Amino acid sequence: MIPRVHMAGLAEADDAVGTAIWRAARRVSGALWASGLRCDGVRLSLADGEAAGQDVFHLHLHVVPRYPGDGVVVAADWKKRSRDLLDQDAALIREALAR
């Protein structure tokens, strides 16, 4: 069971909440595959912050059945950033994780 405590984003969740969310997503994903709905894949989507597309400022995870031609487009052009900039970003994240 997922606690019904308000938190706006993923960083506010402790390990117990994170585990509960993942467990629920796994169960719903399995139900989608077994349901008879058209489901050739499952996409998990969590927007954390307005810039990420979050428009309901409460932590929640979407579990979405997918199939070819479903009209859902998810795109990112990671090649817009150079390998050097990506490596610099990774170093900053590693430093923050070590704190």
Z-matrix of the N, CA and C atoms (Angstrom, degrees):
N
C 1 1.449
C 2 1.521 1 109.42
N 3 1.318 2 116.76 1 139.28
C 4 1.458 3 122.41 2 179.25
C 5 1.525 4 108.48 3 -92.80
N 6 1.335 5 117.68 4 127.03
C 7 1.464 6 120.20 5 179.00
C 8 1.525 7 110.40 6 -59.84
N 9 1.317 8 116.26 7 142.97
C 10 1.463 9 121.50 8 179.61
C 11 1.528 10 109.64 9 -96.90
N 12 1.309 11 114.76 10 60.60
C 13 1.457 12 122.77 11 178.96
C 14 1.522 13 107.21 12 -112.21
N 15 1.332 14 117.47 13 133.37
C 16 1.461 15 119.33 14 -177.96
C 17 1.522 16 111.23 15 -70.69
N 18 1.304 17 114.89 16 133.74
C 19 1.456 18 122.93 17 167.84
C 20 1.514 19 106.31 18 -149.32
N 21 1.320 20 116.52 19 138.00
C 22 1.463 21 120.48 20 -174.18
C 23 1.516 22 112.46 21 -78.41
N 24 1.323 23 117.03 22 -32.93
C 25 1.461 24 119.38 23 -174.20
C 26 1.511 25 113.32 24 -144.58
N 27 1.305 26 114.72 25 172.30
C 28 1.456 27 121.93 26 -174.52
C 29 1.531 28 113.03 27 -62.90
N 30 1.323 29 117.73 28 -35.41
C 31 1.465 30 120.22 29 -178.41
C 32 1.528 31 112.43 30 -63.56
N 33 1.326 32 117.13 31 -20.58
C 34 1.467 33 120.83 32 179.04
C 35 1.526 34 112.59 33 -81.78
N 36 1.324 35 117.30 34 -13.77
C 37 1.469 36 121.34 35 -177.25
C 38 1.521 37 110.17 36 -81.33
N 39 1.325 38 115.86 37 137.59
C 40 1.458 39 118.52 38 173.59
C 41 1.534 40 108.51 39 -86.54
N 42 1.318 41 116.51 40 177.68
C 43 1.463 42 120.62 41 -176.67
C 44 1.528 43 112.39 42 -61.12
N 45 1.326 44 117.78 43 -34.90
C 46 1.471 45 120.20 44 -179.97
C 47 1.526 46 110.80 45 -65.11
N 48 1.325 47 116.90 46 -43.16
C 49 1.466 48 120.40 47 178.58
C 50 1.527 49 109.87 48 -66.86
N 51 1.335 50 116.59 49 -44.39
C 52 1.461 51 119.93 50 178.20
C 53 1.520 52 112.12 51 -58.53
N 54 1.324 53 116.55 52 -42.50
C 55 1.461 54 121.28 53 178.32
C 56 1.524 55 110.69 54 -64.24
N 57 1.326 56 116.69 55 -42.26
C 58 1.473 57 120.46 56 -179.78
C 59 1.527 58 111.23 57 -64.97
N 60 1.331 59 117.14 58 -40.32
C 61 1.464 60 120.65 59 178.55
C 62 1.521 61 109.93 60 -63.70
N 63 1.320 62 116.73 61 -46.15
C 64 1.468 63 120.42 62 -179.52
C 65 1.530 64 110.96 63 -63.55
N 66 1.319 65 117.01 64 -41.49
C 67 1.467 66 121.32 65 178.58
C 68 1.531 67 110.30 66 -60.91
N 69 1.333 68 116.86 67 -44.76
C 70 1.467 69 120.44 68 179.03
C 71 1.530 70 110.78 69 -64.17
N 72 1.320 71 117.26 70 -41.70
C 73 1.469 72 120.91 71 178.55
C 74 1.524 73 110.82 72 -61.63
N 75 1.313 74 116.69 73 -41.31
C 76 1.469 75 121.43 74 178.32
C 77 1.521 76 110.71 75 -61.88
N 78 1.320 77 116.73 76 -42.78
C 79 1.474 78 121.30 77 179.88
C 80 1.528 79 111.27 78 -66.16
N 81 1.329 80 117.03 79 -45.10
C 82 1.463 81 120.53 80 179.70
C 83 1.529 82 109.92 81 -65.57
N 84 1.317 83 117.46 82 -40.85
C 85 1.462 84 120.97 83 176.90
C 86 1.526 85 110.86 84 -57.92
N 87 1.311 86 116.97 85 -47.04
C 88 1.463 87 120.64 86 177.78
C 89 1.515 88 112.02 87 -60.67
N 90 1.333 89 116.37 88 -38.80
C 91 1.467 90 120.33 89 178.77
C 92 1.525 91 111.09 90 -67.26
N 93 1.337 92 117.02 91 -37.31
C 94 1.465 93 119.79 92 176.88
C 95 1.523 94 110.72 93 -61.47
N 96 1.324 95 116.97 94 -46.52
C 97 1.468 96 121.05 95 179.58
C 98 1.523 97 110.90 96 -60.93
N 99 1.326 98 117.39 97 -36.81
C 100 1.472 99 121.64 98 -174.57
C 101 1.528 100 113.40 99 -90.45
N 102 1.328 101 117.91 100 -6.39
C 103 1.462 102 121.34 101 -168.91
C 104 1.524 103 115.57 102 -77.35
N 105 1.303 104 117.37 103 -21.06
C 106 1.456 105 119.79 104 -172.40
C 107 1.518 106 112.40 105 92.00
N 108 1.342 107 117.74 106 -8.68
C 109 1.463 108 120.28 107 172.38
C 110 1.526 109 108.44 108 -66.13
N 111 1.317 110 116.25 109 156.33
C 112 1.463 111 118.96 110 174.86
C 113 1.525 112 107.47 111 -67.54
N 114 1.305 113 115.79 112 115.40
C 115 1.467 114 121.14 113 -174.92
C 116 1.524 115 108.29 114 -152.61
N 117 1.338 116 115.07 115 98.51
C 118 1.465 117 120.27 116 176.18
C 119 1.519 118 111.09 117 -97.97
N 120 1.311 119 115.99 118 -2.33
C 121 1.452 120 122.99 119 178.96
C 122 1.514 121 109.36 120 -173.94
N 123 1.320 122 116.33 121 167.91
C 124 1.460 123 121.75 122 178.53
C 125 1.519 124 108.04 123 -131.68
N 126 1.316 125 115.85 124 131.68
C 127 1.462 126 120.91 125 177.19
C 128 1.527 127 108.82 126 -110.57
N 129 1.329 128 115.37 127 131.58
C 130 1.462 129 121.27 128 173.06
C 131 1.526 130 107.08 129 -99.94
N 132 1.315 131 117.30 130 133.72
C 133 1.456 132 120.76 131 -177.43
C 134 1.524 133 109.94 132 -137.82
N 135 1.320 134 115.31 133 123.44
C 136 1.453 135 121.91 134 176.88
C 137 1.518 136 107.12 135 -131.83
N 138 1.321 137 117.49 136 111.54
C 139 1.460 138 121.74 137 176.37
C 140 1.526 139 107.61 138 -92.09
N 141 1.316 140 116.67 139 125.23
C 142 1.463 141 122.36 140 -176.59
C 143 1.527 142 108.26 141 -118.81
N 144 1.326 143 116.50 142 93.72
C 145 1.457 144 122.15 143 -179.24
C 146 1.520 145 111.44 144 105.51
N 147 1.321 146 115.37 145 151.87
C 148 1.464 147 120.86 146 -176.34
C 149 1.521 148 112.45 147 -58.08
N 150 1.333 149 117.65 148 -40.73
C 151 1.465 150 120.90 149 -179.48
C 152 1.523 151 111.65 150 -63.57
N 153 1.330 152 117.40 151 -22.06
C 154 1.469 153 121.91 152 178.69
C 155 1.528 154 111.46 153 -89.80
N 156 1.321 155 116.68 154 -0.42
C 157 1.462 156 120.28 155 179.38
C 158 1.518 157 114.21 156 99.03
N 159 1.325 158 116.96 157 6.37
C 160 1.468 159 119.23 158 178.48
C 161 1.519 160 109.38 159 -69.84
N 162 1.329 161 116.84 160 125.94
C 163 1.465 162 119.75 161 177.88
C 164 1.525 163 112.05 162 -122.07
N 165 1.311 164 117.14 163 -8.45
C 166 1.460 165 123.11 164 170.22
C 167 1.521 166 104.82 165 -116.14
N 168 1.320 167 117.62 166 109.66
C 169 1.454 168 120.81 167 -169.86
C 170 1.525 169 111.63 168 -86.45
N 171 1.319 170 112.82 169 62.47
C 172 1.457 171 124.25 170 174.98
C 173 1.527 172 105.75 171 -143.93
N 174 1.292 173 117.26 172 131.79
C 175 1.465 174 121.15 173 -178.02
C 176 1.518 175 110.51 174 -57.31
N 177 1.317 176 116.29 175 122.40
C 178 1.464 177 121.33 176 175.48
C 179 1.530 178 108.91 177 -155.90
N 180 1.304 179 114.88 178 152.99
C 181 1.459 180 122.48 179 -177.96
C 182 1.519 181 109.04 180 -120.27
N 183 1.318 182 116.32 181 126.88
C 184 1.464 183 121.12 182 176.57
C 185 1.522 184 108.35 183 -88.31
N 186 1.321 185 116.48 184 135.36
C 187 1.467 186 123.16 185 175.62
C 188 1.534 187 104.95 186 -118.23
N 189 1.334 188 116.39 187 107.06
C 190 1.467 189 121.32 188 -166.84
C 191 1.528 190 110.64 189 -119.47
N 192 1.340 191 116.29 190 124.10
C 193 1.468 192 118.14 191 174.40
C 194 1.527 193 109.46 192 -69.84
N 195 1.327 194 116.93 193 141.01
C 196 1.465 195 121.48 194 -178.88
C 197 1.517 196 110.48 195 -128.75
N 198 1.327 197 115.52 196 153.59
C 199 1.460 198 122.35 197 173.08
C 200 1.523 199 107.82 198 -155.37
N 201 1.313 200 117.83 199 155.99
C 202 1.463 201 120.25 200 -179.67
C 203 1.527 202 110.96 201 -57.53
N 204 1.323 203 115.79 202 134.47
C 205 1.459 204 120.65 203 178.34
C 206 1.509 205 114.71 204 80.35
N 207 1.346 206 118.99 205 12.60
C 208 1.466 207 120.32 206 -177.59
C 209 1.531 208 113.41 207 -74.11
N 210 1.316 209 116.94 208 -4.86
C 211 1.462 210 120.60 209 177.10
C 212 1.509 211 114.75 210 87.06
N 213 1.324 212 118.26 211 -6.40
C 214 1.458 213 121.37 212 178.34
C 215 1.524 214 108.20 213 -82.49
N 216 1.330 215 116.18 214 128.35
C 217 1.462 216 120.86 215 -179.69
C 218 1.522 217 108.56 216 -118.92
N 219 1.301 218 116.37 217 123.50
C 220 1.455 219 122.45 218 174.63
C 221 1.519 220 105.53 219 -123.34
N 222 1.320 221 116.43 220 117.60
C 223 1.463 222 118.91 221 -174.33
C 224 1.526 223 110.80 222 -137.24
N 225 1.296 224 115.01 223 145.80
C 226 1.460 225 122.09 224 173.48
C 227 1.518 226 107.22 225 -150.62
N 228 1.305 227 115.59 226 137.75
C 229 1.461 228 119.82 227 178.20
C 230 1.522 229 108.41 228 -107.79
N 231 1.329 230 115.40 229 82.89
C 232 1.460 231 120.55 230 -176.97
C 233 1.521 232 111.33 231 -65.94
N 234 1.303 233 117.99 232 -18.62
C 235 1.462 234 121.06 233 -178.11
C 236 1.524 235 112.31 234 -74.41
N 237 1.335 236 117.51 235 -5.75
C 238 1.463 237 120.31 236 177.69
C 239 1.532 238 110.74 237 -69.87
N 240 1.318 239 116.76 238 -22.76
C 241 1.469 240 120.46 239 178.34
C 242 1.522 241 108.38 240 -105.43
N 243 1.314 242 115.45 241 136.56
C 244 1.463 243 119.81 242 -178.81
C 245 1.526 244 110.25 243 -70.02
N 246 1.303 245 114.81 244 159.33
C 247 1.474 246 120.57 245 177.11
C 248 1.521 247 109.85 246 -57.39
N 249 1.339 248 117.80 247 -39.79
C 250 1.468 249 121.07 248 179.90
C 251 1.525 250 111.28 249 -61.63
N 252 1.335 251 117.47 250 -43.88
C 253 1.473 252 120.21 251 178.80
C 254 1.522 253 111.07 252 -66.67
N 255 1.327 254 117.27 253 -39.58
C 256 1.466 255 119.95 254 177.03
C 257 1.526 256 110.53 255 -63.19
N 258 1.328 257 117.42 256 -40.16
C 259 1.472 258 121.00 257 177.65
C 260 1.528 259 111.01 258 -64.78
N 261 1.337 260 117.19 259 -38.56
C 262 1.471 261 120.73 260 177.43
C 263 1.529 262 110.28 261 -64.71
N 264 1.330 263 116.20 262 -43.07
C 265 1.467 264 120.63 263 176.75
C 266 1.520 265 110.41 264 -59.20
N 267 1.335 266 116.54 265 -45.37
C 268 1.460 267 121.29 266 -179.42
C 269 1.524 268 110.82 267 -60.87
N 270 1.324 269 117.38 268 -39.47
C 271 1.464 270 121.22 269 179.23
C 272 1.526 271 110.79 270 -63.90
N 273 1.333 272 117.19 271 -41.90
C 274 1.470 273 120.03 272 177.39
C 275 1.522 274 111.72 273 -63.01
N 276 1.325 275 116.66 274 -39.42
C 277 1.457 276 120.29 275 179.17
C 278 1.524 277 110.38 276 -67.16
N 279 1.343 278 117.18 277 -43.52
C 280 1.475 279 119.97 278 177.30
C 281 1.519 280 111.18 279 -58.41
N 282 1.337 281 117.18 280 -42.62
C 283 1.466 282 121.15 281 178.18
C 284 1.531 283 110.95 282 -60.63
N 285 1.317 284 117.10 283 -44.21
C 286 1.467 285 120.88 284 179.86
C 287 1.521 286 111.19 285 -64.74
N 288 1.339 287 117.47 286 -36.88
C 289 1.469 288 120.57 287 178.11
C 290 1.520 289 111.49 288 -66.75
N 291 1.316 290 117.62 289 -30.94
C 292 1.466 291 121.81 290 -177.38
C 293 1.532 292 112.48 291 -76.46
N 294 1.326 293 116.95 292 -14.81
C 295 1.486 294 119.47 293 -178.63
C 296 1.494 295 112.05 294 -74.04
